[in-house]
Amino acid sequence: MLTVCQNHIKNEISKASFVSAIADETTDALSICQLVVVFRYVLSNGQPVKRFWGFTNPPGHDAKSIAECIQASLEKVVAKTEKLISQSYDGTNVMSGQHAGFQAFIQYAYKNAQYVHCYAHKLSLILGQATSQNQQVRVFFSNLSDITNFSINLHRELLFKMKLL
């Protein structure tokens, strides 16, 4: 099913004048890092669309490993390098560093791919800054994070033990 959807996306992008790449890292329940790749472009009828391309598993958390994963996705979709006009990530140092970040590696291969900070993460950054100013709120979220990490690690340990038995 994913292959059928990806072929449809490739066909749409081949007809589009320009395309934008969006990527974000996420961690699943077993704390395995995954990179989500999404493409944005405008259809021939003028309708803008955002299409989920897929998940990839970067071999490392460094900018080069992540850039290689997205370049592999881009090579499947973008036939002409000048067609990619923007790239958007969450703004972490690995993703967006001007000289050695992910965006620098992509822009080396795709000269027109300007970096744009992902708008979805701006609210998260603002809330993070706002909540860090109040000690009680900071302690609350720290405890909440610890509970989540404990639960994830306990779940992972149980799964590991089940596989051993």
PADREN-725652 format. One record per residue: residue number from 1; residue in three letters; x, y, z of N, C-alpha, C, O in turn. Coordinates in steps of 0.2 Angstrom, whole numbers, plus 2048, in hexadecimal, padded with zeros to 3 digits. Example, Ala and Ser with C-alpha at 12.3 -4.5 7.8 and 13.67 -1.06 7.14 Angstrom:
# residues 2
+-----+---------+------+------+------+-------+-------+-------+------+------+------+------+------+------+
: num : residuo : n_xx : n_yy : n_zz : ca_xx : ca_yy : ca_zz : c_xx : c_yy : c_zz : o_xx : o_yy : o_zz :
+-----+---------+------+------+------+-------+-------+-------+------+------+------+------+------+------+
:   1 :     ALA :  842 :  7E4 :  827 :   83E :   7EA :   827 :  842 :  7F0 :  827 :  847 :  7EF :  82A :
:   2 :     SER :  840 :  7F5 :  823 :   844 :   7FB :   824 :  840 :  800 :  827 :  843 :  806 :  828 :
+-----+---------+------+------+------+-------+-------+-------+------+------+------+------+------+------+
//
This chain:
# residues 165
+-----+---------+------+------+------+-------+-------+-------+------+------+------+------+------+------+
: num : residuo : n_xx : n_yy : n_zz : ca_xx : ca_yy : ca_zz : c_xx : c_yy : c_zz : o_xx : o_yy : o_zz :
+-----+---------+------+------+------+-------+-------+-------+------+------+------+------+------+------+
:   1 :     MET :  804 :  7FA :  800 :   800 :   800 :   800 :  804 :  806 :  800 :  803 :  80B :  7FC :
:   2 :     LEU :  80A :  806 :  804 :   80E :   80C :   804 :  811 :  80D :  7FD :  812 :  813 :  7FB :
:   3 :     THR :  813 :  808 :  7FA :   816 :   809 :   7F3 :  811 :  80C :  7EE :  813 :  810 :  7EA :
:   4 :     VAL :  80B :  80A :  7EF :   806 :   80D :   7EA :  805 :  814 :  7EC :  805 :  818 :  7E7 :
:   5 :     CYS :  805 :  816 :  7F2 :   804 :   81D :   7F4 :  80B :  821 :  7F2 :  80A :  827 :  7EF :
:   6 :     GLN :  811 :  81E :  7F3 :   817 :   821 :   7F1 :  817 :  822 :  7E9 :  81A :  828 :  7E7 :
:   7 :     ASN :  815 :  81E :  7E6 :   815 :   81E :   7DE :  810 :  824 :  7DC :  811 :  828 :  7D8 :
:   8 :     HIS :  80A :  825 :  7E0 :   806 :   82A :   7DE :  809 :  831 :  7E0 :  808 :  836 :  7DC :
:   9 :     ILE :  80C :  831 :  7E6 :   810 :   837 :   7E8 :  815 :  839 :  7E3 :  816 :  83F :  7E1 :
:  10 :     LYS :  819 :  834 :  7E0 :   81E :   835 :   7DB :  81B :  838 :  7D5 :  81E :  83D :  7D2 :
:  11 :     ASN :  816 :  835 :  7D3 :   812 :   838 :   7CD :  810 :  83F :  7CE :  811 :  843 :  7C9 :
:  12 :     GLU :  80D :  841 :  7D4 :   80B :   848 :   7D5 :  811 :  84C :  7D5 :  810 :  852 :  7D2 :
:  13 :     ILE :  816 :  84A :  7D8 :   81C :   84F :   7D9 :  81F :  850 :  7D2 :  822 :  855 :  7D1 :
:  14 :     SER :  81F :  84B :  7CE :   822 :   84B :   7C7 :  81E :  851 :  7C3 :  821 :  854 :  7BF :
:  15 :     LYS :  818 :  852 :  7C5 :   814 :   857 :   7C1 :  814 :  85E :  7C4 :  813 :  863 :  7C2 :
:  16 :     ALA :  817 :  85E :  7CB :   817 :   864 :   7CF :  81D :  868 :  7CC :  822 :  866 :  7CA :
:  17 :     SER :  81D :  86F :  7CD :   822 :   873 :   7CB :  828 :  873 :  7D1 :  82E :  873 :  7CF :
:  18 :     PHE :  826 :  873 :  7D7 :   82A :   873 :   7DD :  828 :  86E :  7E2 :  822 :  86C :  7E2 :
:  19 :     VAL :  82C :  86D :  7E7 :   82B :   868 :   7EC :  82F :  86B :  7F2 :  834 :  86D :  7F2 :
:  20 :     SER :  82C :  869 :  7F8 :   82F :   86B :   7FE :  82F :  865 :  803 :  82B :  860 :  803 :
:  21 :     ALA :  835 :  864 :  806 :   836 :   85E :   80A :  835 :  860 :  812 :  838 :  865 :  814 :
:  22 :     ILE :  831 :  85C :  816 :   831 :   85D :   81D :  833 :  856 :  820 :  831 :  851 :  81E :
:  23 :     ALA :  837 :  857 :  825 :   839 :   851 :   829 :  839 :  852 :  830 :  83A :  858 :  833 :
:  24 :     ASP :  838 :  84D :  834 :   838 :   84E :   83B :  83A :  847 :  83E :  838 :  842 :  83C :
:  25 :     GLU :  83D :  847 :  844 :   83F :   841 :   847 :  83A :  840 :  84D :  837 :  844 :  850 :
:  26 :     THR :  839 :  839 :  84D :   834 :   837 :   853 :  837 :  831 :  856 :  83B :  82D :  853 :
:  27 :     THR :  835 :  82F :  85C :   837 :   829 :   85F :  831 :  825 :  860 :  82C :  827 :  863 :
:  28 :     ASP :  831 :  81E :  85E :   82C :   81A :   860 :  82C :  817 :  867 :  830 :  819 :  86B :
:  29 :     ALA :  827 :  813 :  868 :   826 :   810 :   86F :  82C :  80D :  872 :  82D :  80C :  878 :
:  30 :     LEU :  830 :  80A :  86D :   836 :   807 :   86F :  83D :  80B :  86F :  842 :  809 :  86F :
:  31 :     SER :  83B :  812 :  86E :   841 :   817 :   86E :  845 :  816 :  868 :  84B :  817 :  868 :
:  32 :     ILE :  842 :  814 :  863 :   846 :   813 :   85C :  845 :  819 :  858 :  83F :  81B :  857 :
:  33 :     CYS :  84A :  81D :  856 :   849 :   823 :   852 :  847 :  822 :  84B :  849 :  81D :  848 :
:  34 :     GLN :  842 :  825 :  849 :   83F :   825 :   842 :  83F :  82C :  840 :  83E :  831 :  843 :
:  35 :     LEU :  840 :  82D :  839 :   840 :   833 :   836 :  83A :  833 :  831 :  839 :  82F :  82D :
:  36 :     VAL :  835 :  838 :  832 :   82F :   838 :   82E :  831 :  83D :  829 :  833 :  843 :  82A :
:  37 :     VAL :  82F :  83B :  822 :   830 :   83F :   81D :  829 :  841 :  819 :  825 :  83D :  818 :
:  38 :     VAL :  828 :  848 :  818 :   822 :   84A :   815 :  824 :  84F :  810 :  829 :  852 :  810 :
:  39 :     PHE :  820 :  84F :  80A :   821 :   853 :   805 :  81B :  858 :  804 :  815 :  856 :  804 :
:  40 :     ARG :  81C :  85E :  802 :   817 :   863 :   801 :  818 :  866 :  7FA :  81E :  867 :  7F7 :
:  41 :     TYR :  813 :  866 :  7F6 :   813 :   869 :   7EF :  80C :  86B :  7ED :  807 :  86A :  7F0 :
:  42 :     VAL :  80C :  86E :  7E7 :   806 :   871 :   7E4 :  804 :  86C :  7DE :  808 :  86C :  7DA :
:  43 :     LEU :  7FE :  86A :  7DE :   7FB :   866 :   7D9 :  7FA :  86A :  7D3 :  7FA :  870 :  7D3 :
:  44 :     SER :  7F9 :  867 :  7CD :   7F8 :   86B :   7C7 :  7F2 :  86F :  7C7 :  7F1 :  874 :  7C3 :
:  45 :     ASN :  7ED :  86E :  7CB :   7E7 :   871 :   7CC :  7E7 :  877 :  7D1 :  7E2 :  87B :  7D2 :
:  46 :     GLY :  7ED :  878 :  7D4 :   7EF :   87E :   7D8 :  7EE :  87C :  7E0 :  7EF :  880 :  7E4 :
:  47 :     GLN :  7EC :  876 :  7E1 :   7EA :   873 :   7E8 :  7F1 :  871 :  7EB :  7F4 :  86D :  7E9 :
:  48 :     PRO :  7F3 :  875 :  7F1 :   7F9 :   873 :   7F5 :  7F7 :  86C :  7F8 :  7F2 :  86C :  7FB :
:  49 :     VAL :  7FC :  868 :  7F9 :   7FB :   861 :   7FC :  801 :  860 :  800 :  807 :  862 :  7FF :
:  50 :     LYS :  800 :  85C :  806 :   806 :   85A :   80A :  805 :  852 :  80A :  800 :  850 :  80C :
:  51 :     ARG :  80A :  84F :  808 :   80A :   847 :   808 :  80F :  844 :  80C :  815 :  846 :  80C :
:  52 :     PHE :  80D :  83F :  810 :   811 :   83B :   814 :  815 :  836 :  810 :  812 :  833 :  80C :
:  53 :     TRP :  81B :  837 :  810 :   81F :   832 :   80B :  821 :  82C :  80F :  820 :  826 :  80C :
:  54 :     GLY :  823 :  82C :  815 :   825 :   826 :   819 :  829 :  827 :  81F :  82B :  82D :  820 :
:  55 :     PHE :  82B :  822 :  822 :   830 :   822 :   828 :  836 :  81F :  825 :  836 :  81A :  821 :
:  56 :     THR :  83C :  821 :  828 :   842 :   81E :   827 :  846 :  81E :  82D :  844 :  821 :  832 :
:  57 :     ASN :  84A :  819 :  82E :   84E :   818 :   834 :  855 :  81A :  833 :  859 :  817 :  830 :
:  58 :     PRO :  857 :  820 :  835 :   85E :   823 :   834 :  863 :  81E :  838 :  861 :  81C :  83E :
:  59 :     PRO :  869 :  81D :  836 :   86D :   818 :   839 :  871 :  81C :  83F :  873 :  819 :  844 :
:  60 :     GLY :  870 :  823 :  83F :   873 :   826 :   845 :  86F :  82D :  846 :  86A :  82E :  842 :
:  61 :     HIS :  871 :  831 :  84B :   86D :   837 :   84D :  871 :  83D :  84B :  86F :  843 :  84C :
:  62 :     ASP :  876 :  83C :  847 :   87A :   842 :   844 :  877 :  844 :  83E :  873 :  841 :  83B :
:  63 :     ALA :  878 :  84A :  83C :   876 :   84E :   836 :  877 :  84A :  830 :  872 :  84A :  82C :
:  64 :     LYS :  87D :  847 :  82F :   87E :   844 :   829 :  87A :  83E :  828 :  877 :  83C :  822 :
:  65 :     SER :  879 :  83A :  82D :   875 :   834 :   82D :  86D :  835 :  82B :  86A :  832 :  827 :
:  66 :     ILE :  86B :  83B :  82E :   864 :   83D :   82D :  863 :  840 :  826 :  85E :  83E :  822 :
:  67 :     ALA :  868 :  844 :  824 :   868 :   846 :   81D :  868 :  841 :  818 :  865 :  841 :  813 :
:  68 :     GLU :  86C :  83C :  819 :   86C :   836 :   814 :  866 :  833 :  813 :  864 :  831 :  80E :
:  69 :     CYS :  862 :  832 :  819 :   85B :   82F :   819 :  856 :  833 :  815 :  853 :  831 :  810 :
:  70 :     ILE :  856 :  83A :  816 :   852 :   83E :   812 :  854 :  83E :  80B :  850 :  83F :  806 :
:  71 :     GLN :  85B :  83E :  809 :   85D :   83F :   802 :  85B :  838 :  7FF :  859 :  839 :  7F9 :
:  72 :     ALA :  85B :  833 :  802 :   858 :   82C :   7FF :  851 :  82D :  7FD :  84F :  82B :  7F7 :
:  73 :     SER :  84D :  830 :  801 :   846 :   832 :   7FF :  845 :  837 :  7FA :  841 :  836 :  7F5 :
:  74 :     LEU :  849 :  83C :  7FA :   849 :   841 :   7F5 :  84B :  83E :  7EE :  848 :  840 :  7E9 :
:  75 :     GLU :  850 :  83A :  7EE :   852 :   837 :   7E7 :  84D :  833 :  7E4 :  84D :  832 :  7DE :
:  76 :     LYS :  848 :  830 :  7E8 :   843 :   82C :   7E5 :  83D :  830 :  7E2 :  83A :  82E :  7DE :
:  77 :     VAL :  83D :  837 :  7E5 :   837 :   83B :   7E3 :  839 :  841 :  7DE :  836 :  842 :  7DA :
:  78 :     VAL :  83F :  844 :  7E0 :   840 :   84A :   7DD :  846 :  849 :  7D7 :  84B :  848 :  7D9 :
:  79 :     ALA :  843 :  849 :  7D1 :   848 :   848 :   7CB :  84D :  84D :  7CA :  853 :  84C :  7C8 :
:  80 :     LYS :  84B :  853 :  7CB :   84F :   859 :   7C9 :  850 :  85D :  7D0 :  84C :  85F :  7D4 :
:  81 :     THR :  857 :  85E :  7D2 :   858 :   860 :   7D8 :  856 :  867 :  7D9 :  854 :  869 :  7DF :
:  82 :     GLU :  855 :  86B :  7D4 :   853 :   872 :   7D5 :  84B :  872 :  7D6 :  849 :  878 :  7D8 :
:  83 :     LYS :  848 :  86D :  7D6 :   841 :   86D :   7D8 :  83F :  86D :  7DF :  83A :  86F :  7E1 :
:  84 :     LEU :  844 :  86B :  7E3 :   843 :   86B :   7EB :  845 :  872 :  7ED :  84B :  874 :  7EC :
:  85 :     ILE :  840 :  876 :  7EF :   841 :   87D :   7F0 :  841 :  87F :  7F8 :  843 :  884 :  7FA :
:  86 :     SER :  83F :  87A :  7FC :   83F :   87B :   803 :  840 :  875 :  807 :  83E :  870 :  805 :
:  87 :     GLN :  843 :  876 :  80D :   843 :   870 :   812 :  841 :  873 :  819 :  843 :  878 :  81A :
:  88 :     SER :  83E :  86F :  81C :   83B :   871 :   823 :  83C :  86C :  828 :  83B :  866 :  827 :
:  89 :     TYR :  840 :  86E :  82E :   841 :   869 :   833 :  83F :  86C :  83A :  83D :  872 :  83A :
:  90 :     ASP :  841 :  869 :  83F :   83E :   86C :   846 :  843 :  871 :  849 :  841 :  874 :  84E :
:  91 :     GLY :  849 :  872 :  846 :   84D :   877 :   849 :  852 :  875 :  84E :  856 :  879 :  850 :
:  92 :     THR :  853 :  86E :  84F :   858 :   86C :   854 :  85F :  86D :  850 :  85F :  86D :  84A :
:  93 :     ASN :  864 :  86D :  854 :   86B :   86E :   851 :  86D :  869 :  84C :  86F :  86B :  847 :
:  94 :     VAL :  86B :  863 :  84D :   86D :   85D :   848 :  869 :  85F :  842 :  86B :  85E :  83C :
:  95 :     MET :  862 :  860 :  842 :   85E :   861 :   83D :  860 :  868 :  839 :  860 :  868 :  833 :
:  96 :     SER :  861 :  86D :  83C :   861 :   874 :   839 :  867 :  878 :  839 :  867 :  87D :  837 :
:  97 :     GLY :  86D :  875 :  83C :   873 :   879 :   83C :  875 :  87C :  836 :  875 :  878 :  831 :
:  98 :     GLN :  877 :  882 :  836 :   878 :   885 :   82F :  87E :  882 :  82B :  87D :  882 :  825 :
:  99 :     HIS :  883 :  880 :  82F :   889 :   87E :   82B :  88A :  876 :  82B :  88C :  873 :  826 :
: 100 :     ALA :  887 :  873 :  830 :   888 :   86C :   831 :  882 :  868 :  832 :  882 :  862 :  833 :
: 101 :     GLY :  87C :  86B :  832 :   876 :   868 :   833 :  873 :  865 :  82D :  876 :  865 :  828 :
: 102 :     PHE :  86E :  861 :  82F :   86A :   85D :   829 :  869 :  862 :  823 :  86A :  860 :  81E :
: 103 :     GLN :  866 :  868 :  825 :   864 :   86C :   81F :  86A :  86E :  81B :  86A :  86F :  815 :
: 104 :     ALA :  870 :  86F :  81E :   876 :   870 :   81A :  878 :  86B :  815 :  87A :  86C :  80F :
: 105 :     PHE :  877 :  864 :  817 :   879 :   85F :   813 :  874 :  85E :  80D :  876 :  85D :  807 :
: 106 :     ILE :  86D :  860 :  80E :   868 :   85F :   809 :  869 :  865 :  804 :  869 :  864 :  7FE :
: 107 :     GLN :  86B :  86B :  807 :   86C :   871 :   803 :  872 :  870 :  7FE :  872 :  873 :  7F9 :
: 108 :     TYR :  877 :  86C :  800 :   87D :   86B :   7FC :  87A :  867 :  7F5 :  87D :  869 :  7F0 :
: 109 :     ALA :  876 :  863 :  7F6 :   873 :   85F :   7F0 :  86E :  862 :  7ED :  86D :  861 :  7E7 :
: 110 :     TYR :  86A :  866 :  7F0 :   864 :   869 :   7EE :  864 :  871 :  7EF :  862 :  873 :  7F4 :
: 111 :     LYS :  868 :  874 :  7EA :   86A :   87B :   7EB :  864 :  880 :  7ED :  865 :  885 :  7F0 :
: 112 :     ASN :  85E :  87F :  7EA :   858 :   883 :   7EB :  854 :  882 :  7F2 :  850 :  885 :  7F3 :
: 113 :     ALA :  856 :  87C :  7F5 :   852 :   87A :   7FB :  854 :  87F :  801 :  858 :  87D :  805 :
: 114 :     GLN :  850 :  884 :  802 :   851 :   889 :   808 :  84E :  886 :  80E :  849 :  882 :  80E :
: 115 :     TYR :  852 :  887 :  813 :   850 :   884 :   81A :  84A :  889 :  81D :  84B :  88F :  81D :
: 116 :     VAL :  845 :  886 :  81F :   83F :   889 :   823 :  83E :  885 :  829 :  83D :  87F :  829 :
: 117 :     HIS :  83E :  889 :  82F :   83D :   886 :   835 :  836 :  883 :  835 :  831 :  887 :  833 :
: 118 :     CYS :  835 :  87D :  837 :   82E :   87A :   837 :  829 :  87E :  83C :  82B :  87E :  842 :
: 119 :     TYR :  824 :  880 :  839 :   81F :   885 :   83D :  81C :  881 :  843 :  81A :  884 :  848 :
: 120 :     ALA :  81B :  87A :  842 :   818 :   876 :   847 :  81C :  876 :  84E :  819 :  875 :  853 :
: 121 :     HIS :  822 :  877 :  84D :   827 :   877 :   853 :  827 :  87D :  857 :  82A :  87D :  85C :
: 122 :     LYS :  825 :  883 :  854 :   826 :   889 :   857 :  822 :  88A :  85D :  824 :  88C :  862 :
: 123 :     LEU :  81C :  887 :  85D :   817 :   887 :   863 :  81B :  883 :  869 :  81B :  885 :  86E :
: 124 :     SER :  81D :  87D :  867 :   821 :   879 :   86C :  827 :  87D :  86F :  828 :  87C :  875 :
: 125 :     LEU :  82B :  880 :  86B :   830 :   884 :   86D :  82E :  889 :  872 :  831 :  88B :  877 :
: 126 :     ILE :  829 :  88D :  870 :   826 :   892 :   874 :  823 :  890 :  87B :  825 :  892 :  880 :
: 127 :     LEU :  820 :  88A :  87B :   81D :   887 :   881 :  823 :  885 :  885 :  822 :  885 :  88B :
: 128 :     GLY :  828 :  882 :  882 :   82E :   87F :   886 :  831 :  885 :  88A :  833 :  884 :  88F :
: 129 :     GLN :  832 :  88A :  886 :   835 :   890 :   889 :  831 :  893 :  88F :  833 :  895 :  894 :
: 130 :     ALA :  82A :  894 :  88E :   826 :   896 :   892 :  825 :  892 :  899 :  825 :  895 :  89E :
: 131 :     THR :  825 :  88C :  898 :   824 :   887 :   89E :  82B :  887 :  8A2 :  82A :  885 :  8A8 :
: 132 :     SER :  830 :  888 :  89E :   837 :   887 :   8A2 :  838 :  88D :  8A7 :  83C :  88D :  8AB :
: 133 :     GLN :  834 :  892 :  8A6 :   835 :   898 :   8AB :  832 :  897 :  8B2 :  833 :  89B :  8B6 :
: 134 :     ASN :  82D :  892 :  8B3 :   82A :   891 :   8B9 :  82C :  88A :  8BC :  82C :  885 :  8B9 :
: 135 :     GLN :  82F :  88A :  8C2 :   833 :   884 :   8C5 :  82E :  87F :  8C6 :  82F :  879 :  8C4 :
: 136 :     GLN :  828 :  880 :  8C8 :   823 :   87B :   8C9 :  821 :  878 :  8C3 :  820 :  872 :  8C3 :
: 137 :     VAL :  820 :  87B :  8BE :   81E :   879 :   8B7 :  824 :  874 :  8B5 :  823 :  86F :  8B2 :
: 138 :     ARG :  82A :  877 :  8B5 :   830 :   873 :   8B3 :  830 :  86C :  8B7 :  832 :  867 :  8B4 :
: 139 :     VAL :  82F :  86C :  8BD :   82F :   866 :   8C1 :  82A :  861 :  8BF :  82B :  85B :  8BE :
: 140 :     PHE :  824 :  864 :  8BE :   81E :   860 :   8BC :  820 :  85C :  8B5 :  81F :  856 :  8B5 :
: 141 :     PHE :  822 :  860 :  8B0 :   824 :   85D :   8AA :  82A :  858 :  8AA :  82A :  854 :  8A6 :
: 142 :     SER :  82E :  85A :  8AE :   834 :   855 :   8AF :  832 :  84F :  8B2 :  834 :  849 :  8B0 :
: 143 :     ASN :  82D :  84F :  8B7 :   82B :   849 :   8BA :  826 :  845 :  8B5 :  827 :  83F :  8B5 :
: 144 :     LEU :  822 :  849 :  8B1 :   81E :   845 :   8AC :  823 :  842 :  8A7 :  821 :  83C :  8A5 :
: 145 :     SER :  828 :  845 :  8A5 :   82D :   842 :   8A0 :  830 :  83C :  8A3 :  831 :  837 :  8A0 :
: 146 :     ASP :  832 :  83C :  8AA :   835 :   836 :   8AD :  830 :  830 :  8AD :  832 :  82B :  8AC :
: 147 :     ILE :  82A :  832 :  8AF :   825 :   82C :   8AF :  824 :  829 :  8A8 :  824 :  823 :  8A7 :
: 148 :     THR :  824 :  82D :  8A3 :   824 :   82B :   89C :  82A :  827 :  89A :  829 :  821 :  898 :
: 149 :     ASN :  830 :  829 :  89C :   836 :   825 :   89A :  836 :  81F :  89E :  838 :  81A :  89B :
: 150 :     PHE :  834 :  81F :  8A4 :   834 :   819 :   8A8 :  82F :  814 :  8A5 :  831 :  80E :  8A5 :
: 151 :     SER :  829 :  816 :  8A3 :   824 :   811 :   8A0 :  827 :  80F :  89A :  826 :  809 :  898 :
: 152 :     ILE :  82A :  813 :  895 :   82D :   810 :   88F :  832 :  80B :  890 :  832 :  806 :  88D :
: 153 :     ASN :  837 :  80D :  895 :   83C :   808 :   897 :  839 :  802 :  89A :  83C :  7FC :  898 :
: 154 :     LEU :  834 :  802 :  89E :   831 :   7FC :   8A1 :  82E :  7F8 :  89B :  82F :  7F2 :  89B :
: 155 :     HIS :  82A :  7FB :  897 :   827 :   7F8 :   891 :  82C :  7F4 :  88D :  82C :  7EE :  88B :
: 156 :     ARG :  832 :  7F8 :  88B :   837 :   7F5 :   887 :  83A :  7EF :  88B :  83C :  7EA :  887 :
: 157 :     GLU :  83B :  7F0 :  891 :   83F :   7EA :   895 :  83A :  7E4 :  895 :  83C :  7DE :  894 :
: 158 :     LEU :  833 :  7E5 :  896 :   82F :   7DF :   895 :  82F :  7DC :  88E :  82F :  7D6 :  88E :
: 159 :     LEU :  82F :  7E0 :  889 :   82F :   7DD :   882 :  836 :  7D9 :  881 :  836 :  7D4 :  87E :
: 160 :     PHE :  83B :  7DC :  884 :   842 :   7D8 :   883 :  841 :  7D2 :  887 :  844 :  7CD :  884 :
: 161 :     LYS :  83F :  7D2 :  88D :   83E :   7CC :   891 :  83A :  7C6 :  88D :  83B :  7C0 :  88D :
: 162 :     MET :  834 :  7C9 :  88A :   830 :   7C4 :   887 :  833 :  7C1 :  881 :  832 :  7BB :  87F :
: 163 :     LYS :  837 :  7C5 :  87D :   83B :   7C2 :   878 :  840 :  7BD :  87A :  842 :  7B8 :  876 :
: 164 :     LEU :  843 :  7BE :  880 :   848 :   7B9 :   883 :  845 :  7B2 :  885 :  848 :  7AD :  885 :
: 165 :     LEU :  83E :  7B3 :  887 :   83B :   7AD :   88A :  838 :  7A8 :  884 :  836 :  7A3 :  886 :
+-----+---------+------+------+------+-------+-------+-------+------+------+------+------+------+------+
//
